[in-house]
Amino acid sequence: MIEVTRLNGKKYWINPHQIECMELKPDLTLTLLSGKTVVVSETPDQIVDRIVEYRKRIGNYSQEL
């Protein structure tokens, strides 16, 4: 899971494998595979960085097993 921040300041965690697309409208809107949308205060680059870090983390975990 990656942490995102809703516009009201509340933290929220989403499964990055469920993100279908990201759009700036002007706030960043994440559309999930379920069709649900989440508007967040992060930038697209921040979200991509978090996804990359998440995937590195789970990749390292599977190599430790």
WOWOLIN-V566676 format. One record per helix or strand of 2 or more residues. SS is the DSSP state (hx for helix, st for strand). FROM is the first residue (numbers start at 1). LEN is the number of residues. Records with the same first field share a line. If there is no record, write none. Layout:
SS: FROM-LEN, FROM-LEN
This chain:
st: 2-5, 11-4, 19-6, 28-5, 37-4
hx: 16-3, 44-21
